[in-house]
Amino acid sequence: MKIVLASSSPYRKALLERLKIEFTVANPDINEDLAIESHQALVETLSVQKAQHVGMLHPNAFCIGCDTIATMGKIRLGKPLNFETAMQQLLSMSGQTIHFYTGIALHCASKNTLFKKTIITEVLFRKLTPAMITHYLNAEEPYQSCGAFKSETLGTALIQKCQSDDPTAIIGLPLITLCDMFEQAGVSIFGGERVY
């Protein structure tokens, strides 16, 4: 069974490699600027679109699409792209509870299969000083991460508490949920390098 990860993220690729399965990677070239008010609906829509877009090129494969946003109340925290914006974001996040919405979709066009789900991770940030943030930004340069937060590295030191039903969701690919989806699709990830 062929599996395609519809993502250009090296972090999602590294996460999927943890399952010891064979897969390829394809960049889902879609428009992510959608006017959808609901956080959950946005990440689920984008996840499905990514999986389906790649699925058009790989109709017999199980295609995995993901999307993550960070939110502070109704405010969405995008990718900062530079030091100044990242500093502003993290100062505003200091001592606050931030919700990360991670959508995931598993799609196989030839089997007319589509599973989708959103995992919400609640993160309480420590009281952050400009000096702490500067050190973190210089060390990590997290300018392509939502809210300038990279939980898989030094970003862990920025937080006081993290709650989620799926611990890898905050990095961008909820593996527990993905395994559940594969099981629902009748696909076993056990058996060495092959997917049965």
C-alpha positions in Angstrom: 0.0 0.0 0.0 1.4 3.4 -1.0 1.4 6.3 1.5 2.1 9.9 0.6 2.6 12.7 3.1 1.1 15.8 1.6 3.5 18.2 3.3 6.7 20.0 2.8 7.4 20.2 6.5 10.6 18.4 7.7 9.0 18.1 11.1 6.0 16.2 9.8 8.3 14.0 7.8 10.4 13.2 10.8 7.3 12.4 12.8 5.9 10.0 10.2 9.3 8.3 10.1 8.7 7.2 13.7 6.1 4.7 12.5 8.8 2.8 10.5 6.6 2.7 7.3 7.5 3.4 3.7 6.1 6.7 2.4 6.9 9.5 -0.1 6.4 13.2 0.3 4.6 15.6 -2.0 4.1 19.3 -1.7 0.4 20.2 -1.6 0.4 23.4 -3.6 -3.0 24.9 -2.4 -4.2 28.3 -1.4 -4.2 28.4 2.4 -5.7 31.8 2.7 -9.4 30.8 3.3 -12.1 33.0 4.9 -13.3 30.4 7.4 -14.1 31.8 10.9 -14.1 28.5 12.8 -10.6 27.4 13.8 -11.6 23.7 13.7 -13.3 24.1 10.3 -10.3 25.9 8.9 -7.7 23.3 9.8 -9.9 20.4 8.8 -10.7 22.0 5.4 -7.1 22.7 4.7 -6.0 19.2 5.7 -8.6 17.6 3.5 -7.7 19.9 0.5 -4.0 19.0 0.9 -4.7 15.3 1.0 -7.2 15.4 -1.9 -4.9 17.6 -4.0 -2.0 15.2 -3.7 -4.5 12.4 -4.1 -5.3 13.5 -7.6 -1.7 12.7 -8.6 -1.7 9.5 -6.5 -5.2 8.1 -6.6 -4.2 4.6 -5.3 -2.3 6.0 -2.3 -3.3 6.9 1.2 -2.6 10.6 1.3 -2.1 12.4 4.6 -2.9 16.1 4.9 -2.3 18.2 8.0 -2.6 21.8 9.0 -2.0 23.7 12.3 -2.9 27.1 13.6 -2.2 28.8 16.9 -4.9 30.9 18.6 -5.2 33.3 21.5 -8.9 33.6 21.9 -10.3 34.6 18.5 -6.9 35.9 17.3 -4.9 33.6 15.0 -1.2 33.7 15.4 0.4 33.1 12.0 4.0 32.5 11.0 6.0 35.5 12.2 8.5 35.4 9.3 11.0 37.7 11.1 12.5 38.5 14.5 10.4 41.5 15.3 7.1 39.9 14.7 8.1 36.8 16.6 9.2 38.9 19.5 5.8 40.7 19.5 3.9 37.4 19.3 5.8 35.7 22.1 5.5 38.8 24.4 1.7 38.7 23.9 1.7 35.0 24.6 3.6 35.4 27.9 1.6 34.0 30.8 -1.3 33.2 28.4 -3.1 30.0 27.4 -2.7 29.3 23.7 -4.7 26.8 21.8 -3.1 24.9 18.9 -5.6 23.4 16.4 -4.1 20.6 14.3 -6.3 19.1 11.5 -5.4 15.8 9.9 -7.0 14.0 7.0 -6.4 10.5 5.5 -7.7 10.1 1.9 -7.6 7.4 -0.7 -9.3 8.4 -3.9 -9.6 4.9 -5.4 -11.2 3.5 -2.3 -13.4 6.6 -1.8 -12.0 6.9 1.7 -11.7 10.1 3.8 -11.1 10.4 7.5 -10.6 13.8 9.2 -10.2 15.1 12.7 -9.0 18.1 14.7 -6.8 17.8 17.8 -6.7 20.8 20.2 -3.6 21.2 22.3 -3.8 23.7 25.2 -0.5 25.3 26.1 0.1 27.6 29.1 3.2 29.8 28.5 5.5 30.9 31.2 6.0 34.6 32.0 8.5 35.4 29.3 11.1 38.2 29.4 12.5 39.9 26.3 15.9 38.4 27.2 14.4 34.8 27.3 12.6 35.4 24.0 15.7 36.8 22.3 17.8 33.8 23.4 15.2 31.4 22.1 14.7 33.3 18.8 18.5 33.5 18.1 18.9 29.7 18.9 15.8 28.4 17.0 14.8 31.0 14.3 11.2 29.7 14.5 9.9 32.2 11.9 8.1 29.5 9.9 6.2 28.2 12.9 2.8 29.4 14.1 3.2 31.8 17.0 7.0 31.4 16.6 6.6 28.2 18.8 8.7 25.1 18.1 7.7 22.6 20.9 10.1 19.9 19.6 13.2 22.0 20.5 14.0 24.8 22.9 10.4 26.0 22.8 9.6 23.4 25.5 11.4 25.8 27.9 8.9 28.5 27.2 5.9 26.6 28.5 4.6 25.7 31.9 1.9 23.2 31.0 0.7 21.3 27.9 -2.5 19.3 27.5 -3.4 17.2 24.5 -5.0 13.9 23.6 -2.3 13.3 21.0 1.2 14.6 22.1 2.7 14.9 18.6 -0.3 17.1 17.3 1.4 20.3 18.4 4.4 19.5 16.2 2.0 19.1 13.3 1.2 15.4 12.8 -1.0 13.6 15.5 0.4 10.1 15.2 -2.1 8.4 17.6 -5.0 9.8 15.5 -3.3 8.8 12.3 -2.8 5.2 13.5 -6.5 5.1 14.4 -7.4 6.3 10.9 -5.2 3.7 9.3 -7.0 1.0 11.4 -10.4 2.3 10.4 -9.3 2.2 6.8 -8.2 -1.5 7.2 -4.5 -0.7 7.0 -2.0 -2.2 9.5 1.2 -0.3 10.1 2.8 -3.3 11.7 5.1 -5.7 9.8 8.4 -4.0 9.4 8.9 -1.7 6.4 5.7 -2.6 4.6 2.1 -1.4 5.1 -0.4 -4.2 4.7 
